[in-house]
């Protein structure tokens, strides 16, 4: 239950943070009606998300969709940063001339840009939320049927969505305590971080499609960033939490009491208490979410027992492994004891059609700690670095050390002389 709750909470939080800070900024620029276009965009995104979810279940288009979202998101985020900056500038300019203006009209361009950007966010993240039942494995359902454990997992997913949506409401209300400059800076910082992530995903997509040459040097440079792209979510959490804490404990300038009657003073004090209540509630909720996600992280990363390596002996100076044994696309671990008594472990994994990762079960950073597989990811047991299995076989970061090999139509061959080149690493 906790794992699925954390899954939907993370996707939901990312949606409400990236859209909620925008809605809050619009609120500060006194364009409340403009927010309606964003709210409706989130509603309109639902049927598109449902259609995309159906396509993702029935078609193998995950990487194509990821690349599309990376490029479209990059352009839209860049436009939104420029728009936010311009709106801040124009508001300050107009407020100097008409301080009493309570509602500002929004241009057609603003309405279209906000609607399209929020529609993009909605389709991207609502699709992930709709697909959360897919993470509840079919094997569990087939082997045990619908039971209490399965029910709890579904409940956890739904609770995660509800918690995220609730925080969106609190985040928008928290903008009451912010001034325009604070709101603008928070939006721009978060969107700049988002741009960096979208750039990484875009480069990876261009490489997969062949627009960028997949040289070992390029993959080695990109792999550490792509393997950690999911950690950008925690950067978002850190930025929004620190920002809210700073604003929450910053003293607000109180208006002069001169000329105000007791009723007006009580009203002002009530407004200040209301602002402080919302901003401190948002901080408290964020701390609770961080604690919840940390608990899930600890639970999910308990000491993992690696699958035992299969001892293998060479014939005519080389090891031969049939490709059909790797057809399940799982990590297959092997070991060989050298004449010096050193046990060298290595593993093979099928990455794609006739593409294989053949590596030592060790890396240059963490040594012989070993790796294990989770879905389409390979994880270092020592430092928990997550690697997409498509990057296995290339050097760089915490990727396992590549091992020389040759292939035939049905077999993968590894020379003993190549394997023992790293004997010292396993002897220590």
C-alpha positions, 0 to 999 in steps of 0.5 A: 500500500505504501509503495503505491501511495508514494507513487501516486503522491509523487506524480500528483505532487509534481502536477500540483506544484508545477501548476499550483505555483502558476495559479498562485502567481496569476492570483498575485497579478490580480488575474483571477479569471485567467485561472479558470482557463487553467482549471478547465485545462486540467479537466479537459486533459482527463479524456486525453490522458485516458486515451493516452493511457489506453495507447500506452497499455496496448502499444510500445510507444513509451519512449516516443511519448517521453520524447514528445513530452520532453520537447513540447514541455521544453518549449512550453516551459521556456515560454512560461518563464518569459511570460511570468517575467513579463507579467510581473513587470507589467503588473508592477508598472500598471500598479504604479499608475492604478493602485486601486485596480482590483481585477486586471484583464488578461490578453488572448495570448495569456489565456491560450498560453496558460491553457496549453501549458496546463493542458500539457501538465495535465495530460503528462501527469494525469496519464501516470496517475491513471496508469497506477493500477498497472504497477500492481502486478498482474501476477499478484492478481492471477496468483492470489485473486482479489484480496485484502492486500490488493484492495489496500494497494488500490486504496493507497493509490487513491489516497495518494491522489487525494493528498496531492490534490489537497496540497494543490488547494493549500499551495494556492492559498499559501500565496496570500502570504507571498508578495509578487516578487516571491511568487515570481521567483519561486515559479521561475526557479522551479521551471528552470530546474524543470527545463534541465530535466526536460533537456536531459530527456530530450537528448536521450530521445534524440539519441534513441531516434538516431538524431544524435550519434550514440557514441560511447563517449556521449552515452557515458556523459549522459548516463549519470544524468539520465539515470538520476532524472527521477531525482529531480522530483526531490529537487522540486520538493526541496525548493518548494519546502525551503521557499515556503519556510522562508516566506512563512517565518518572514515578518510581514510589514504591518500597515500604520494604525493611524486613521483606522478604527478598531473594527478595521484593525481587527479585520487587518489582524484577522487577514494576517492570521489567515495568511500565516495559517495557510502558509504554515499549513503548507509547510506542515503538509510538505514536512508530512509528505517528505516524512512519508516519502522518506519512510517509503524510501527506507522500506523500499530500499531494505537490504536486498539479497542478490540472486546467487550467481551461477558458477560457470566453466569455460570451454576452449578458453571462453564462456558461452551463454545462449541468447535464449537464456536471456530472452526474459530480459532479466538480470542473469548473474554468473561467477567464475573461480580463477586459478588464484582462487578469486571468484569473479562475478558478472552478469548479462541482460537483454536490453532490446532486440539483439542488444545485450549488456555484458558487464562485471557485477561491480563498478569503479565507484562502489566496487563489488557491491553488486546490482539487482533489477527492478522492472526496467531498471538496474540498481546498485546495491551499495548507493541505490543509484538507478540505471535504465537497463539500456545504459548497461554496457557503457562506462560512466558514473555508477554503471557496471564495468563493461566486459568484452564479448563477441556474439553469434546468431544464437550465443554470446562468448566471453574470453577467460583472458578478458574476464580475468583482466579485473581479477584484482578488483574481486580479490580485494 
